[in-house]
Amino acid sequence: RMIYFDTAATTWPKPPQVAEAMVHFLEEVGANPGRAAHRQAVEAGRIVYDAREAVAELFNAPDPLRVVFGANVTEALNLALVGLLRPGDHVVTSSMEHNSVMRPLRALEREGVELTVVRCSPEGFLDPADVEAALRPHTKLVVLNHASNVVGTLLPLAEVGRICRQHDLLLLVDAAQTGGAYPVDVQADQIDLLAFTGHKSLYGPMGTGGLIVGERVDVKRLEPLKRGGTGSRSEHEEQPDFLPDMCESGTLNVVGLAGLAAGVRWVMARGVDRIRAHEVELTRRLIAGLCEIRGVTVYGGHDAGLQTATVSFNVAGMASSEVGLRLDEECGIMCRVGLHCAPAAHKTIGTFPAGTVRFGLGAFNTADEVDAAEAAVRALAQEA
């Protein structure tokens, strides 16, 4: 049977409650929130606010109205970076970032924003002292992923958060790989801006995500990515100046947000700690098994407790693309190969430009699937 090991790209399957919530909206509600006062529009608005409350509760954000929804984590990161940084500002990031951070930063660099990329270890770890050493008098922001989408290594958010507070800087976190799979607390970790996506470990549908905007962020300095109809202050031709409306022009993906709320509430009912413990157990089993195979190189820190359930490896004598194709066609194992939209990370771990084979495990995977995947990789390695 098929083994789905591509959770780092998107989770599958989804909890049944997700589809049920989306079907309910389409069949029973269907209206546009904030655009009318009739009962179905009011119910649509309630569904959107329920999604805000669910996200705020999961990440311990104090104000649901500072949860801004968008299409995905990439849009959220662009909103924070493009919306807050100006020419002459300095920003610090790491060498393990996804292109959803690096590409906006490189574009801003061409417009006069100064950028420092702090080098991580070949295993993907970051020393907080290196972040502090990179700060300058005109530094405005530090942006980090919480965990690498290539090797799963966790970056020290709480420590960097303390450094940012000590220097009166904002901390922007890309939680695409950890939201729902690892405990994230915007208050305890001193995170000012948290970008999240719905379709990964929040177990919602694609086309959902957003940005949690902390109280330390001066909303007056945040430029929206787009302007237009919001359903509020319709008598004015100027954009509203309050959250979330100022950053949510146009009709939201309400059917998607219905599914997102259901996914988040499923995660909270199951328990992030329980999900995390299950994934750590599977990751430890997978790393141990792959490391025993002659000809297989496993990247990262080899410690399941210091990473997410994402494991990258290569088979000597075989391109990652060939390994991925054969795992799919011959073994029914779905995984991702190549550079994973993170060339900086692959340069850091020494796998650029060839890339790696990536197994991404999730809440629905089992130990039997891990053992089957290990046996499949062993067979390929012996052949190579």
C-alpha angles and dihedrals in degrees: 000000000000119000113204110210099159101095092127086068097040136330120254136212103032124213109268090242089070096061091040092056092048093048090048091055093047096045103034108024116018097154131127114259118233094009100092143013099231120117098259093051089049090051090049089053090050090054091052092049091048088056090051091050093048093051092045091050094048093051096034093242110164099216122047090195089067090062104100116196126215141151099283146326091285091061090047092052091048090050091054098041100039092035097053109027122084133184109285094030120120123221131187126209139158135258091243097068129131119238089255084076102028099050096052089045093050090049091050090047089060088054095054105276111134117228133198119189110201112215117239125205120271087259090057100254125140127215109218089212089064090056091052091048090054094057120111134190090262097045109131105170145020116204123190139161112239091223134007116255088211105050102003096237113161119231120219100257098165092052093046089045090058091049091051092050091049090054096038093244132141121246118212116192128197102212096175092122100038109036104114094002100066131027111269120181115179092198100044092042091045093234116168099187124023119190114199138176127215103211100062124056094343083070094223129129128281116268094051132102140102153176128275107212114206127218093253091064113097101227090198088067094050111098114203118236090228139011132212144089118005103160090244130092089008091165089071128073090205121087116261112260099215136080137293095006097056090063100036107070116164130022114318124232090259096169088053092047090052087057092044092054090051091049094049092048090049089053091050093046091050090043128240090235091054092048090048093050091051093049093046090053092050093044093050090051092048096047092048092049096046093046090058093058114097111234095023120113116199116199130211131041098313089227115115090198092062099049146040123259092279117115126181125195145154134217115225113247094017130091113235089240091058092048092050094047094050093045088055100042100036103029107023092239115146114207140140129251137189129037099331093220088290110101092157091058092049091050088052095052093039101248101111127152098007096052127197145265109261127204113194114191128195146181095288098051122103140211090248090059091050091052092048091050092049090052091050093051090046091055092050092047092051090051092049 
